[in-house]
């Protein structure tokens, strides 16, 4: 609109104004082209952002599932106590109880 106004106003003027108007029209046209290109780039970036957000959510869900499986595996391993493990644990507990009894006896003296 502004360009048209300038063009009509300057139509009767000399060639210097015609050159100025043409230069202004060219610059505005280039600016519009640059704007359209940046707009397309922005659309591509927004699509990429959406894609990566979906990928990140999927990976977070997979990580959560893997953590849950790991915790379940740890719990299962803790429950797999063999007979020798129980025997060793009892020996250690008895040794600790004896040491505590000795400490109490020393304190009572």
C-alpha positions in Angstrom: 0.0 0.0 0.0 2.8 2.4 1.0 4.8 1.5 -2.1 1.8 2.1 -4.3 1.2 5.5 -2.7 4.9 6.4 -3.3 4.7 5.2 -6.8 1.6 7.2 -7.7 3.0 10.3 -5.9 6.3 10.0 -7.7 4.8 9.0 -11.1 5.1 12.5 -12.5 8.5 13.2 -11.1 11.8 12.8 -12.8 13.8 9.6 -13.2 15.7 10.0 -9.9 12.4 9.4 -8.0 11.6 6.6 -10.4 14.9 4.9 -9.5 14.2 5.5 -5.8 10.8 3.9 -6.1 12.2 1.0 -8.1 14.9 0.5 -5.6 12.4 0.5 -2.8 10.2 -2.0 -4.6 13.2 -4.3 -5.1 14.2 -4.1 -1.5 10.7 -4.8 -0.3 10.4 -7.7 -2.7 13.7 -9.2 -1.4 12.5 -8.6 2.1 9.3 -10.5 1.5 11.3 -13.4 -0.1 13.6 -13.5 2.9 10.6 -13.5 5.2 9.0 -16.4 3.4 12.3 -18.4 3.5 12.6 -17.8 7.2 9.0 -18.7 7.7 9.6 -22.1 5.9 12.7 -22.7 8.0 10.8 -22.0 11.2 8.1 -24.5 10.2 10.7 -27.1 9.6 12.3 -26.4 13.0 8.9 -26.6 14.7 8.2 -30.0 13.1 11.6 -31.2 14.2 11.0 -30.0 17.7 7.7 -31.9 17.8 9.3 -35.0 16.5 12.1 -34.9 19.1 9.7 -34.2 21.9 7.8 -37.4 21.0 11.1 -39.3 20.8 12.2 -37.9 24.2 8.9 -39.0 25.8 9.3 -42.5 24.3 12.8 -42.8 25.6 11.8 -41.6 29.0 9.1 -44.3 29.1 11.6 -46.9 28.0 14.0 -45.7 30.7 11.3 -45.9 33.4 10.5 -49.5 32.3 14.1 -50.5 32.3 14.6 -49.0 35.8 11.5 -51.0 37.0 12.9 -54.2 35.5 16.2 -53.5 37.2 14.6 -53.0 40.5 12.6 -56.2 40.1 15.8 -58.1 39.2 17.6 -56.7 42.3 14.7 -57.8 44.5 14.7 -61.3 42.9 18.4 -61.6 43.4 18.0 -60.6 47.1 15.5 -63.4 47.5 17.8 -66.0 46.0 19.6 -66.8 49.2 21.2 -70.2 49.2 21.7 -72.4 52.2 25.4 -71.5 52.4 24.5 -67.8 52.4 22.2 -68.3 55.3 24.8 -70.3 57.2 27.4 -67.6 56.6 25.0 -64.9 57.7 24.2 -66.7 60.9 27.9 -67.1 61.7 28.5 -63.4 61.1 25.5 -62.4 63.3 26.7 -64.8 66.1 30.2 -63.2 65.9 28.8 -59.7 66.2 26.5 -60.8 69.1 29.6 -62.2 70.9 31.5 -59.0 70.4 28.6 -56.9 71.7 28.4 -59.2 74.8 32.1 -58.7 75.4 31.7 -54.9 75.2 28.8 -55.0 77.7 30.8 -57.2 80.0 33.7 -54.7 79.9 31.3 -51.8 80.6 29.9 -53.7 83.7 33.3 -54.1 85.3 
